[in-house]
Amino acid sequence: MTAGRGSDADVAAHADRAARTAGSAPIAVAADALALSYGGAVVLEHVGFSLHAGSSLAVLGPNGGGKTTLLRALTGELAPLRGSVAVDGRPAYLAQSERTRLDFPVSALDVALMGALGNGRWWLPARRSDRTAAQAALDRVGLAERANVRFGELSGGQRQRVLLARALVQDASVLLLDEPLAGVDPASAERIGRLFDELRAEGRTLLVSTHDVESARSFDAVLCVNRRQIAFGEPASTLTRDVLERTYGDEIVVIDGDGEGPLRAVTVQHHHH
Amino acid sequence: MDLLEPLQSGIERRALIEVALLGAVCGALGTWVLTFRLAYSAESLAHGLLPGLVIAALAGLPLLLGGVAGVAAAALTIGVAGRDARIGSDTATAVAVTGLLGLGGLLALAPETPARLEELLFGDPLGVTDRDLAAAAALALLGGAALAALHRPLSAVALDVVGARSLGIRPTAVRLALLALLAAALAVAVQGLGALLVLAVLVAPAVAVRRHASSPGRAMVAAGATAVAAGAVGVYASHLLGTAAGASVALALCLAAAVGATLPPRAAPATS
């Protein structure tokens, strides 16, 4: 790469960041007075927020609070009962990898290659350029050597990174991730965190549902839901004891809420069998 | 013993060609039937199409026509019955299918009609006509092309439905295409193997290779090859032992499934 091109890119990245900070980046995701249901009772309502391109949002809430439902509405799979959603382009959706068919015999490379289906031409075999892109995406998520390993035999964190590689091949500008850090080993979690930063710097928008209140602080914004929107805004001003208690009810344990420094809290998941 | 001896007879040569054509395409299709957990649906459609076959036989119409109409009528009946949430779709389907089988039997066993019920139920690969062979060849060609074209969407939907949808694939359309392919395969294959045994060629080869294939594509090729080989074994066995050809083919296919399901998978890389 020449110095000139490098500095151009730096300038562009800087301008991009400046635009985001000034709030003048285009809106990538917006919801307004949104209510959702699966045909029966309302699952989530009174949701309204907007995100600039290149920003990140953590969606916090208890099990059954509507996090996954919101992500599914943003894919277009679930039509709003009331209100509206708007997403820039076709978002990539990354399921919790335990919810994919782990007994289906496809390799990590095969899964990354599925991202090329986003280009249309689904009836033709994958092109050489698609294969190159899939291999490069696996390289970027640090799994180049595991390209031929069966998807179901990878660890949870590795599977999540393969799904990220699929989103990279898809070249989606908005990524929806359903609890990507749940049950992920620390090394993978760190790697995934770094990838999030890189994707944001490229102007991609991330919506990440999570149970982890502490990790939500590193996002540009948080959205707290519990069958309805509880709060939306910057993490520092939004994650108050009051908001967390209304979001999680008795699932929350506030460790340090003395008003000095940031509030620390963890959620206790009640498992229903 | 002359291994080529059955090939001297036109009848057995045609039976071998029929089971090879049907085995290649139905074996491959069967891997997706298993992946999408459609074996019970396939069995229901196969049994439920009997009235269509019987009516065609009685009216002197081509059996293929009866097979197609029978599959359509069975799909409709099962679809309507399965909607009754109070009963549950599996129970409703079981009742509907048994009803259709009963109706087929009633029509075929009417005293004044020439009944070929045995053939319609258990198949007769030795009795295939040129028209049956042409239908099987068309199915192998068109079905193979459809499976090739649908390969990537089927894989994406099988792995993760919501993710596939976010890639622009319509999972419902992919499932319907697979069901349509299954219905077409049943309508054609039932000519050679009969309403009760046709399921063997659709499901058994896929069961045989399931734990041994390293990719969906290899599973399809291996299942097709297994079906062709087992079908040939069945035809030879029926020739040597004087057993019913359709039942011999079905048994050979199911034996292959039992062996394949019992054999340990090749050593997989250690999981972490």
Interface residues (C-beta under 8 A of the other chain):
Chain A: R72 T75 G76 E77 R90 P91 A92 Y93 L94 A95 R99 T100 R101 F104 P105 V106 S107 D110 V111 M114 G115 L117 G118 G120 W122 W123 P125 A126 V149 R150 F151 E153 L154 S155 L163 R166 Q170 A172 L176
Chain B: T35 A149 L150 H151 R152 P153 S155 A156 A158 L159 D160 V162 G163 A164 R165 S166 L167 G168 I169 A213 S214 S215 P216 A219 A268 P269 T271 S272
